[in-house]
Amino acid sequence: MGQTTPRTIPGINAKDLFPKGCVDCHVHDTEKKMDLRFSTLLKQWTVNVEPELLNKVAGAAPSGLKLKGKHPSVLGALKSIPKSCLQCHGSGSKTAPAFSLMMHTIHLTGGKANRFLMLHQGECTHCHKMNAATGAWTLPSGPGQ
């Protein structure tokens, strides 16, 4: 068998364009006229979470929890994204969808209609960062916009 070239993996064998994870991707892109900043999204979600997103997230909700279609006002959480989110969206939460299930559902389902899949090919290392010396994986947090 001949040798093959390993695929390019950001942060592993290629430059990581999103070293701060969530906050590097969720920005205001004036060229594409897309405002994905968490401050903008959270402000919208306090009024109404779009039905398509709500349906996706409902699958990650704890058993018996009916989501109301609005997110509580948590603009103080912008100081540390996604760390602050875990206060309500922890893995054992009974009042909100678990963060990991919710994020994987949002970012890795929907095929061609999913921006993350189409632009970023669902690449795990855009969000999850590996310490090459220890093999440990982390999810970086930082101030959101």
N, C-alpha and C positions, 0 to 999 in steps of 0.2 A: 504494500500500500504506500502511495506517495504521501508526502507531508502536505498538510493543509495549513493555511494561515488562520490563527484564531480570530473569531469575530471581534469587532471593536466594542469594548465595554467601557463607557465613561467612568472615570475614577479608578479604573483597574489597569487598563492598558491604553487608555486614551484620555485626553483632557476632559475634565469634569466642568461643564458649562454651568452647572447648578450646584456648586459646593454647599450652599446653604439650604438645599432642598426646597421645601414648599415656598419660602419667601423669595427665592430667586426666580421661580416660575410664575407666581401669582403677582403680576405687575400690571401697570397701565401701559398698554402697547398702543400709542397714539397712531402709529403707522397702520395697524390693522383695526384700529378703532375698537379695541377690546380692553375693558377695564376689569381685570381679574384680581385686583387688590382685595385683601381680606376685609379692609374697612368698607369697601363698596359692597362686597358680597354680603357681609353681615348686616349692613344697613338694609339691603334689599330683603334679606331673609327674616328680619324682624317684622316686616309687613306681610310677606308671602314667599314661601319656598315654591319654586316652579313645580308643577305636578309631576313632570318627568323625573326630576331630581328626587322629589319626595317619594315617589314609587320605588326608585332605586334604593334609597336609604332605608325605607321601611323594611326591606329584607334583612337588614343588619340590626334592626331594633330587637330589644329583649322580648321574649315571648310574652304576649298579652299587652304590650305597650302599643297604644294607638298614637301615632304622631299627629300633632295638631296643625302642621303646615306653617308654623311660624317658629323662628328661633328666638330665644330670649336675648335681650340686649346684653352683649358681653364685649363691648369695645375695649375694655381694660385688658382683655385677653390678647390684644394685639402686641403686647410687650414681649411675648414669647410664643411664637407659632412653630410647631404644633403642641409644645409642652403644656401651654395653658388649656388647650382643648381637652387634654386627658383628665382634667379635674372632673369634667362631666361625662366624657366619652371614654372612660376607662374600660378595661376588658370585663369587669364585673358589674358594670353599671346596670341599674334596673330602671333608670329614668331617661336614658339616651342611648342611641346606637353606639356600639363599641367602635372606637376610632379605627382600628386596623381593618375590621370587616367593612366599615363604611367607606374608607378611603380606597381599599382594593376594589370594592364594587363600583364606586364612582369612576375610578381611573382605568379599570381593566375590563369593563364590559361595554357593550354597545357597538362593537365593530367599527365600521367606517364613520359612524356618527360621533365617535368619541375622539375628541381633540387630542387627548394624551396618547391614545393608541396611534393615531395617524401621524402626529408630529414627532412624538418621542418613541414610537414603536413599543410602548409599554415597558421601557427599560427600567428595571428595578433600581439601578444605581443612581437614577436621577433623584430619588427620594432617600434610599437606604445607602449609607456610606460604610465602607469596610476599612478597617485599620489593617493594612497589609502585614504589619509586624505581628499582630495578635490574632487576626482572623475575626475579630469582634465586629459586629454590625451595629450601627447607631442610626438614629433618625435625628438630624440636626434641628435645632430650634433657634429662632432669631426673631427680632422685631418685625412684625408685619406692617405693611403700608396701609 
